[in-house]
Amino acid sequence: MTKEMREMLEQLNTMKAEVRTMLNDNKVEDAEAKMVEVRTLEKKIELQKQLDEQEERDAEEKIEKREEEKNMETRTNQGEIEVRAFIKALAGKTLTEEERALVSSNTTDGGGLLVPKDIQTKINELKRQYKSAKDLVGFYPTSTNSGSVVYEDLSSLTDLADMTEMEDLDDTDKPKFKSAPYAVKDYGAILPVSNTLLQDEKADLMGYIGKWFGKKAVRTENKKIFAKLKEGKTAKVVTDWKVLKKLINKDIDPIIAESAIIITNQDGFDMLDSALDTTGRPVLQPDPTNPTVKRFMGKVVHVFSNAELPTVTTKAPIFVGAMEEAVKFVDREVYEIKASSEAMFTKNATAVRCIERFDVLKTDADAYFYGEITVA
């Protein structure tokens, strides 16, 4: 309680005592006049109370903001220290005891350095510059190299039970689950880096490595995802857009049709983009919210290069369905980097090996179909 509040409360008690004395002395008019002062002071006290509470809240918010800024600065500084320690370790420089504590290595798979979170984030941001099929399928992060993904078997989906009072539900109404085992694999590449760049702590070494590695990583992930989508499927013949429309109407379960998308290559897209319906309108329509996106029967068409998703003779691949249900990308969510100057000693360069770990699983083969579009 503030000094001002204590003084006003004491004054209020004194004024109330005066009113009681006046009433005892039958000075009603004087007491009534005094009560006007009492009510005015009570209102003033209430306003002062609200003001004190607001100032207290403002002070607490300022303290919290300062603490948050301090913590943010600490996290930023810690992240910068960790990144610098990582770069020094990669370059083979001597680390301080504090820096050694910040650098993690993989003691089981070749002793490479585990990339710090800040650099992982930067690599992931660089990877987003490229068209990634990983964004179109299901995502399953894991902290182990092997395990299994559990998912519901939609083919055994049943109706809701007719619940009669005081009766148990039948076990057959319970959801059915399947399990798909995974075993993450190492995928990596080696990049020659000049020793000048490696030794320059101010140079954006990880930006250079991340851009190079990100492009290769996305290409590899796409290749594995497309291979998994083709695996175990017999391609349906798609001679024109009418056949494609019929396949979508008949081969995609309406329960997942709303989330279905279309994936094809440049040749397949060109065929659809050139096609006209019976009224002379293009069968591909621009998305009202994003004119750069095209839709077929309301489903977004995702286009990948012919180099990544090649046309074989005159057959362009096409996948249609709920890809998040069909395939899961199992991500170990770690990057590992190791440098060696021995292999490139004569070139004054260092070989930098980058590794990521993932697996791709098919979890619902009925959630999509694979076809081949006949192109000229």
C-alpha positions, 0 to 999 in steps of 0.5 A: 500500500502506498503512502498516499493510500494510507493517508487517505484511509486514515483521513476517511476513518477520521471523517466517518468518526466526525459524522458519528459525533455529529449524529450523536449531537443531533447535528443532522445537517452538518453530518449530511454535509460531511457525508458528501465529503466522505463519499468524495474521498471514498471515490478518490480512494477507489480511483487511487486503488485502480491507479496503484494496481495499474502501475503495479501491473505496468512495473511487472510487465516491464520486469518480464520484458527485461527478463525476456530480452535478457533471456533472448540475448543469452540464447542468441549469444549462446547460439553464436558461441555454439556456431563459432565452436562448431566452425572451429572444430570443423576447421581443426582449430584448438577449442577452449574448454567451454567450446569443447563442451558445446560441440557434440560428436557422433560416437557411433557412426564415424565420429562426425560433428552433430550440427548445432540447432542454429545451423540446422535451422539455416540448412532447412531454410535453404532447403525450402528454396527448392521444390520438395516432395517432403512437404507433400507427404506425411512427416514423422520425426524420430530420435532413434535409427529404427522403430515403427510408425503406427497408423490407422487402417482406413480400409477397416473403418466402421460406422459408429455403434448403435449404443443401447443403454447399459450395453457394452460396445462390441470390440469390432468397433475399435479402430484397427491399427497397422505398424510399418517398420522403419530403419533410417539410412545415411545419405551424404556427399563430400564437398571440397572446401578451400582451406582459406574459406575454412579458416576464415571465421567471418566467412559464411562457411555454413551458408556455402555448405548449406546451399550446396548440401540442401540442393542435393538433399532435396533432390535425394529426398524427392527421388526416394519419395517418388520411388516409394510412391511407384513401389508395388503399383501398376501404372494406370493408363491416362490417355487424356484429361477425361480418363484422369477425371474418371480415375479420380472419380472412381479410384479415390475414396471420397472420404479422403478426396478432399485432401487429394493432390496431383503430382506430375512432371513438366511433360504431364503438366504441359499436357494437362495445361494444354487441354480444353474441356468440351466448352473450350475452357482450359481443364486446369484452372488457376487457384483464386487465392494464388494465380501461380497455382493450377488446379484440376477438379479442384485439386492442386497440381504440383509440378516437378522437373523431368530430371527428377520425375522423368518421362519414359518414352511417351509416358509421364508419371502422375500420382493422385491422392492423399499423399500425407496418408500414403507415405511417411517421411521418417526424419532423424532430424540431425545433420552430421558434418566431418572434415578431412584434409588428408584426401585433398592435401595436394589441392590446399583444400579440405573434404567436408562430408555432410550426412542426413538420416531418413527413411520413407515408408508407404503407410496406405497404398489405397490412398492414391493411384499411380498413372502414366499420362500419354504425352506427344 
